[in-house]
Amino acid sequence: MTDAEGRDCTPSSARARALLAILARTDGHTRARRWIERTLWSDRSPQQASASLRTVLTEIRKALGPAAAQFHTDRDAVRLDGVTCDVETGPETALEALRTGRDLLENVQIGDPAFTQWREEALSRILEELGTLDRSILPGAVDPEQQPKRGLELRIKSYGEENEGQGAFVGALLGDTMANLIADFGCFSIYTEPGGATEPSDLVLGVSTLAVGHNVQVLAGLTRRDSGEVIWSDKARIDTQQPDLLQQGDIPRMVFHSAERVLTQDLSREADAGVALQVDARVNAAIAAMFTYDSAKLRHAETLLAEAAALLPLPRIAAWRSLLRQIMIVERIDPENATLYEEANLFAQMALVGNDGNALVSSLVAQLLAMLENDTGVSAALAEDAVRASPYNAFSHSAKATVALRAGEADTALNASRFAANLASRSSSAHWFDTLAGISAITVGDIAQAIGHLERAHARAPVFRAPMRHLMCLYAAGGQRDRAIAMAGKLRKVEPDFDILRVLEDESYPVLTLRRTNLLPPKQMARDLA
């Protein structure tokens, strides 16, 4: 970096140089402080990242010297005025540099995956500006056809009456339904076939059926090929005289649970870890971290998703990143959450642009738009599409419930959220769906049902703040003073800046349903909860 007199004023540290490059390659040359912190220090706490940014800002001002007048900072953003870069002033030279082995910011070595992703996206934009999309000119580029692409291989095998008859049909139908749902969740190579000899696969999902009169007994199980370990199994009964074979009894729950168990597999140890498998390994680990609601693990989840997106920028990954922001907002991980709103919407739009009909993507984006944007138009259409395409996906029905809540359709919200909670009742994310069902029950005035769902959610996820807030208020409204005080104490331990006055007076505090239904704690009890 040089000033108007040609003096080299490049700061020495890698992150200071990275920040200047980010500003130079951003429209308006302005970035929010929170965004910078998450891009250059994604593995640190907000307090540590903020302190590190202040140090870098001081270093840049000193390096710029008299030109520091063009460098502006305030509590929200950082801006650099009057800056141009060689991509703009000498595009032909820049393109030739890339062709001859140079790289973007090749001397800035930062291991943060969020910065790595920004750098890859910036490089793609530069190539587009320079009139080429051919990444093969880049240093170290690999022919995409030579990259290992293997994802997780899953064989769905159905056994029943020597592949004939009523039971065999039910088994094939159930296996195909499971395959369709699983395909929405990952880069899997899925094969369905009747029982008998099979090609080697990483996982085998077997569906055995036995017809007894007009009933079909179903036994499903998921096993690892390498060890023969049984990962999951379940059984159910289907009455073939019912009009919809798969909508009865425990079958919907079995279908969702089969997909959820594939989704939560630890793939990090798989051999021949091609790009697709590396992506799914990171996404699976991120989802597991996401639903712990632990602050550090939520940030680690974003690191994993950023790494996955850098490998393959899939709409599904962008959708999970938008949901992660929603969780961080609801959990108040960063009270100054304007940047989280901005990023949530950005990732939602990215997911929609590239989506090819994936119902999971439509579900997650619909929920985001309804929850944070109060958009009940686009989100309703997306949620309906998701339910139609994937009727056994709990996320589809939770999206429909969230949209209905925002639209004031209480009965629809309760029915959809209860169905989602039932689908996910045996899954590791059951508490997420139980919480939504509890909030929906509040809107119809069924406080006993609401408390039941919320207590279940709290028991399964003791640090999840949403059910804790609602339980505290419902206990207080019902005159259960001791239980309300106890829950307030638990909430204070996981939410350091918890303040009952914020719950009562801050309309941005995430208890909208309680506020609308006048179920916030009465003033006389608020003193006890303080």
SULBEL-V632463 format. One record per helix or strand of 2 or more residues. SS is the DSSP state (a for helix, b for strand). FROM is the first residue (numbers start at 1). TO is the last residue. If there is no record, write none. Layout:
[[SS & FROM & TO] [SS & FROM & TO]]
This chain:
[[a & 14 & 24] [a & 27 & 29] [b & 30 & 32] [a & 33 & 40] [a & 46 & 70] [b & 71 & 73] [b & 77 & 80] [a & 86 & 89] [a & 91 & 99] [a & 113 & 129] [a & 135 & 137] [a & 144 & 146] [b & 153 & 159] [a & 161 & 163] [a & 165 & 185] [b & 189 & 194] [b & 203 & 212] [b & 215 & 224] [b & 230 & 239] [a & 251 & 263] [a & 275 & 290] [a & 295 & 311] [a & 315 & 330] [a & 338 & 354] [a & 359 & 373] [a & 378 & 389] [a & 394 & 407] [a & 410 & 423] [a & 430 & 443] [a & 447 & 460] [a & 465 & 477] [a & 481 & 494] [a & 500 & 505] [a & 512 & 516] [a & 523 & 529]]
